[in-house]
Amino acid sequence: MDLLSIAALGIIAGSTAYAFLRKAPLSLAYAIAAIVIFVLEVATVPFGLGLSFLGASRALGDLGLAYGPGILPDPWTWASFQFVHGGIDHLFLNLLAFLFIAPVLEERIGPVRWALLFFLGGAAGALLFVLLEPGPALLVGASAGLLALFAAYGRLYPRERVHLFLPLPGMPGLPVLTVVIGFLVLQLLLSLRGPSGVAWSAHVGGMLFGFATAPVLMRLPLPGGRSRKRVEPGSLRGLATTPELRTILEEIERADVAEVREAWVARFLERAVCPTCGGPLRLRGRTLASGCGWKARLG
């Protein structure tokens, strides 16, 4: 293995350790790692060749998941393939997901569950690709792991509204579950077109893994995620004075995963106002209070 490829593996391990030790966002750490590793990819292209010959990069070959007749992927590539990319456009699209989609879920479920979804979802997508697509082939890119996270987001927070494709003023958001299902159907249809240079089946595998396993991972006794004392929905009913708040209250009552319920409670309290002065509310322990002196004990 090339020395710079070994350095790239060190960057993956180092960014993981830094995020956990310094309590930094893992999604941001991995975005930076992907950029640095892309620079190493370019540095390992044979001298005299440009970016159009990125496929000749030694780092790409060492860290990408390569398979074919008589060729088994190296063990580390089941994780490292998500940090190498086939071009600037490929990297840019995944960076958007690392920076604008992945942090939302990480902040809610914690970095340990986030990392499990990312790596195991990526590996599941890669496995489906290997099983369905004839080799030889080289699989690169973080899309499978990122789509596993996106599908998990849709499973855990199905009615949360998002603006992914047309964030125009006045344009209503769509329930994230609707977007996830639509995107999955699109990936399935594209995967049926045959070889195209894009690992559509890996995308499908990642999404199916994230959607299926998210509730299971949330029940594991792992650290991380928001931690609030349980608030009974009935104690919030008097504050649900708008259609939005009543909808959020329904989500709180329906949620059967603690972290999901806590996230909806946090959203409710962000939007609820004091019934006396109309000001914002603060939750301290079991007491909900306003700046005007109004207080209520939550059950």
C-alpha positions as CSV (number, residue, x, y, z in Angstrom):
1,M,0.0,0.0,0.0
2,D,1.2,3.5,-0.8
3,L,2.5,5.6,2.1
4,L,-0.1,8.3,1.4
5,S,-2.9,5.7,1.4
6,I,-1.7,4.7,4.9
7,A,-1.9,8.4,5.8
8,A,-5.4,8.5,4.6
9,L,-6.4,5.6,6.8
10,G,-4.8,7.5,9.7
11,I,-6.9,10.6,8.8
12,I,-10.1,8.5,9.0
13,A,-9.1,7.1,12.4
14,G,-7.8,10.5,13.6
15,S,-10.9,12.4,12.6
16,T,-13.1,9.8,14.4
17,A,-11.0,10.0,17.6
18,Y,-10.9,13.8,17.5
19,A,-14.7,14.1,17.2
20,F,-15.3,11.8,20.1
21,L,-12.6,13.2,22.4
22,R,-13.4,16.8,21.7
23,K,-17.2,16.3,21.4
24,A,-17.1,17.8,17.9
25,P,-19.7,16.9,15.2
26,L,-18.6,13.7,13.6
27,S,-20.4,14.6,10.4
28,L,-18.2,17.8,10.1
29,A,-15.0,15.8,11.0
30,Y,-15.8,13.3,8.2
31,A,-16.5,16.1,5.7
32,I,-13.1,17.5,6.4
33,A,-11.5,14.1,6.2
34,A,-13.0,13.5,2.8
35,I,-11.6,16.7,1.5
36,V,-8.1,16.0,2.8
37,I,-8.2,12.5,1.4
38,F,-9.3,13.8,-2.0
39,V,-6.2,15.9,-2.0
40,L,-4.2,12.8,-1.3
41,E,-6.0,11.1,-4.2
42,V,-4.9,13.8,-6.5
43,A,-1.3,13.7,-5.1
44,T,-1.1,10.0,-5.9
45,V,-2.1,10.3,-9.6
46,P,1.0,9.4,-11.6
47,F,3.1,12.4,-12.5
48,G,2.0,14.3,-15.6
49,L,-1.6,13.1,-15.6
50,G,-4.4,15.5,-14.7
51,L,-7.7,15.1,-12.7
52,S,-9.2,13.4,-15.7
53,F,-7.0,10.4,-14.8
54,L,-8.0,10.3,-11.2
55,G,-8.9,6.6,-11.6
56,A,-5.1,6.0,-11.8
57,S,-4.7,7.4,-8.3
58,R,-2.9,4.9,-6.0
59,A,-4.9,6.1,-3.0
60,L,-8.2,5.5,-4.9
61,G,-7.1,1.9,-5.7
62,D,-5.9,1.2,-2.1
63,L,-8.9,2.6,-0.3
64,G,-11.7,1.9,-2.8
65,L,-13.6,-1.4,-2.5
66,A,-12.3,-3.5,-5.4
67,Y,-13.7,-6.9,-6.3
68,G,-14.0,-9.2,-9.2
69,P,-13.4,-12.8,-10.3
70,G,-10.8,-14.1,-7.9
71,I,-10.5,-10.7,-6.2
72,L,-11.9,-10.2,-2.7
73,P,-12.1,-6.7,-1.2
74,D,-9.4,-5.9,1.4
75,P,-11.0,-5.8,4.9
76,W,-10.5,-2.1,5.5
77,T,-12.1,-1.0,2.2
78,W,-15.6,-1.9,3.6
79,A,-15.2,1.4,5.6
80,S,-12.5,3.4,3.7
81,F,-14.3,3.3,0.3
82,Q,-16.7,6.0,1.7
83,F,-13.9,8.5,2.1
84,V,-12.5,8.4,-1.5
85,H,-14.4,9.9,-4.4
86,G,-14.2,9.7,-8.2
87,G,-14.2,13.4,-8.9
88,I,-14.8,16.9,-7.6
89,D,-18.5,16.8,-8.5
90,H,-18.9,13.4,-6.7
91,L,-17.1,14.8,-3.6
92,F,-19.2,18.1,-3.7
93,L,-22.5,16.3,-3.7
94,N,-21.6,14.2,-0.7
95,L,-20.2,17.2,1.2
96,L,-23.6,18.8,0.9
97,A,-25.1,15.8,2.7
98,F,-22.3,15.7,5.3
99,L,-22.9,19.4,6.1
100,F,-26.6,19.9,5.7
101,I,-28.4,16.6,6.3
102,A,-26.2,14.4,8.4
103,P,-25.7,16.9,11.3
104,V,-29.4,17.1,12.0
105,L,-29.6,13.4,12.7
106,E,-26.3,13.3,14.6
107,E,-27.5,16.0,17.0
108,R,-30.6,14.0,17.8
109,I,-29.3,10.4,18.1
110,G,-25.7,11.0,19.1
111,P,-22.4,10.3,17.3
112,V,-22.2,6.6,18.3
113,R,-25.5,5.6,16.7
114,W,-24.8,8.0,13.8
115,A,-21.4,6.3,13.1
116,L,-23.0,2.8,13.3
117,L,-25.6,3.8,10.7
118,F,-23.1,5.4,8.5
119,F,-20.5,2.6,8.4
120,L,-22.9,-0.3,8.6
121,G,-25.3,1.3,6.1
122,G,-22.4,1.9,3.8
123,A,-21.1,-1.7,4.1
124,A,-24.7,-3.0,3.5
125,G,-24.9,-0.9,0.4
126,A,-21.5,-2.1,-0.8
127,L,-22.5,-5.8,-0.1
128,L,-25.7,-5.4,-2.2
129,F,-23.7,-3.9,-5.0
130,V,-21.1,-6.7,-4.9
131,L,-23.9,-9.3,-5.0
132,L,-25.9,-7.7,-7.8
133,E,-23.2,-6.2,-10.1
134,P,-20.7,-8.3,-12.0
135,G,-17.1,-7.4,-11.4
136,P,-14.5,-6.4,-11.7
137,A,-15.4,-3.0,-10.2
138,L,-14.2,-0.4,-7.8
139,L,-16.7,1.1,-5.5
140,V,-16.0,4.6,-4.0
141,G,-18.0,7.4,-2.3
142,A,-20.0,8.0,0.8
143,S,-23.4,8.0,-0.8
144,A,-24.5,4.6,0.6
145,G,-23.7,5.5,4.2
146,L,-25.2,9.0,3.9
147,L,-28.4,7.6,2.4
148,A,-28.6,5.1,5.2
149,L,-28.6,8.1,7.6
150,F,-31.2,9.9,5.4
151,A,-33.5,6.8,5.4
152,A,-33.1,6.5,9.2
153,Y,-34.1,10.2,9.5
154,G,-37.3,9.4,7.6
155,R,-38.0,6.4,9.8
156,L,-37.5,8.1,13.1
157,Y,-39.0,11.6,12.2
158,P,-41.5,10.7,9.4
159,R,-43.6,13.9,9.6
160,E,-40.8,16.4,10.0
161,R,-40.9,18.7,6.9
162,V,-37.8,19.3,4.8
163,H,-36.9,21.4,1.7
164,L,-34.3,19.3,-0.2
165,F,-34.7,20.1,-3.8
166,L,-36.7,23.3,-4.1
167,P,-36.0,25.6,-1.1
168,L,-37.9,28.5,-2.6
169,P,-39.6,31.2,-0.5
170,G,-43.2,30.1,0.2
171,M,-42.6,26.6,-1.0
172,P,-44.1,24.2,1.6
173,G,-41.8,21.5,2.9
174,L,-42.5,17.8,2.4
175,P,-42.7,15.2,5.1
176,V,-39.3,13.6,5.2
177,L,-40.7,10.1,5.0
178,T,-42.3,11.1,1.7
179,V,-39.0,12.4,0.4
180,V,-37.2,9.2,1.5
181,I,-39.7,6.9,-0.2
182,G,-39.6,9.0,-3.4
183,F,-35.9,8.9,-3.4
184,L,-35.8,5.2,-2.8
185,V,-38.1,4.5,-5.7
186,L,-36.0,6.7,-7.9
187,Q,-32.8,4.8,-6.9
188,L,-34.6,1.5,-7.6
189,L,-35.7,2.6,-11.0
190,L,-32.2,3.8,-11.9
191,S,-30.7,0.6,-10.7
192,L,-32.8,-1.3,-13.2
193,R,-31.3,0.5,-16.1
194,G,-28.1,-1.6,-16.0
195,P,-24.5,-0.5,-15.7
196,S,-24.1,3.3,-15.7
197,G,-21.0,4.2,-13.7
198,V,-23.2,5.0,-10.7
199,A,-23.7,2.5,-7.9
200,W,-27.5,2.8,-7.7
201,S,-27.8,-0.6,-6.0
202,A,-25.4,0.5,-3.3
203,H,-27.6,3.5,-2.7
204,V,-30.7,1.2,-2.4
205,G,-28.9,-1.1,0.0
206,G,-27.8,1.7,2.3
207,M,-31.3,3.2,2.4
208,L,-33.0,-0.2,3.1
209,F,-30.5,-0.8,5.9
210,G,-31.0,2.6,7.5
211,F,-34.8,2.5,7.3
212,A,-34.9,-1.1,8.7
213,T,-32.4,-0.8,11.5
214,A,-32.9,2.8,12.8
215,P,-35.5,1.8,15.5
216,V,-33.3,-1.1,16.6
217,L,-30.2,1.1,17.0
218,M,-32.2,3.6,19.0
219,R,-33.1,1.0,21.5
220,L,-29.4,0.0,22.1
221,P,-28.0,1.3,25.4
222,L,-25.5,3.6,23.8
223,P,-24.3,7.0,24.9
224,G,-25.2,10.2,23.0
225,G,-28.3,12.0,21.7
226,R,-30.4,14.5,23.5
227,S,-31.2,13.6,27.1
228,R,-34.2,15.2,28.7
229,K,-36.3,14.0,31.6
230,R,-39.5,12.4,30.3
231,V,-42.3,14.9,29.8
232,E,-45.8,13.5,29.7
233,P,-47.8,14.7,26.7
234,G,-50.9,15.5,28.8
235,S,-49.0,18.2,30.7
236,L,-48.3,20.0,27.4
237,R,-51.9,19.9,26.1
238,G,-52.9,23.4,27.4
239,L,-50.0,25.0,25.5
240,A,-50.9,23.4,22.2
241,T,-52.8,26.5,20.9
242,T,-51.9,26.3,17.2
243,P,-52.3,23.6,14.6
244,E,-48.6,23.1,14.4
245,L,-48.3,22.6,18.1
246,R,-51.2,20.2,18.1
247,T,-49.5,18.2,15.3
248,I,-46.3,18.1,17.3
249,L,-48.2,16.9,20.4
250,E,-49.6,14.1,18.4
251,E,-46.1,13.1,17.3
252,I,-45.0,13.1,21.0
253,E,-47.9,10.8,21.9
254,R,-47.2,8.5,19.0
255,A,-43.4,8.2,19.4
256,D,-42.3,4.9,21.0
257,V,-38.5,5.6,20.9
258,A,-37.3,7.8,23.8
259,E,-34.9,9.9,21.8
260,V,-37.5,10.6,19.1
261,R,-40.1,11.6,21.7
262,E,-37.5,13.9,23.4
263,A,-36.7,15.5,20.0
264,W,-40.4,16.3,19.5
265,V,-40.8,17.7,23.0
266,A,-37.8,20.0,22.4
267,R,-39.4,21.2,19.2
268,F,-42.7,21.7,21.0
269,L,-41.0,23.8,23.7
270,E,-39.2,25.9,21.0
271,R,-42.5,26.9,19.4
272,A,-44.8,27.2,22.4
273,V,-45.3,30.5,24.2
274,C,-46.2,31.7,27.6
275,P,-50.0,31.8,28.0
276,T,-49.7,35.0,30.1
277,C,-47.2,37.2,28.2
278,G,-46.7,35.4,24.9
279,G,-42.9,35.1,25.6
280,P,-40.6,32.1,25.1
281,L,-40.5,29.3,27.6
282,R,-37.6,27.6,29.4
283,L,-37.6,24.1,30.8
284,R,-35.5,23.6,34.0
285,G,-35.8,20.2,35.4
286,R,-39.6,19.6,35.6
287,T,-40.5,23.3,35.7
288,L,-41.5,25.2,32.6
289,A,-41.1,29.0,33.2
290,S,-41.4,32.3,31.4
291,G,-39.7,35.7,31.9
292,C,-42.9,37.2,33.3
293,G,-42.9,34.8,36.2
294,W,-45.4,32.3,34.9
295,K,-44.5,28.7,35.9
296,A,-45.9,25.2,35.4
297,R,-44.8,21.9,36.8
298,L,-44.7,19.2,34.1
299,G,-45.7,15.6,34.8
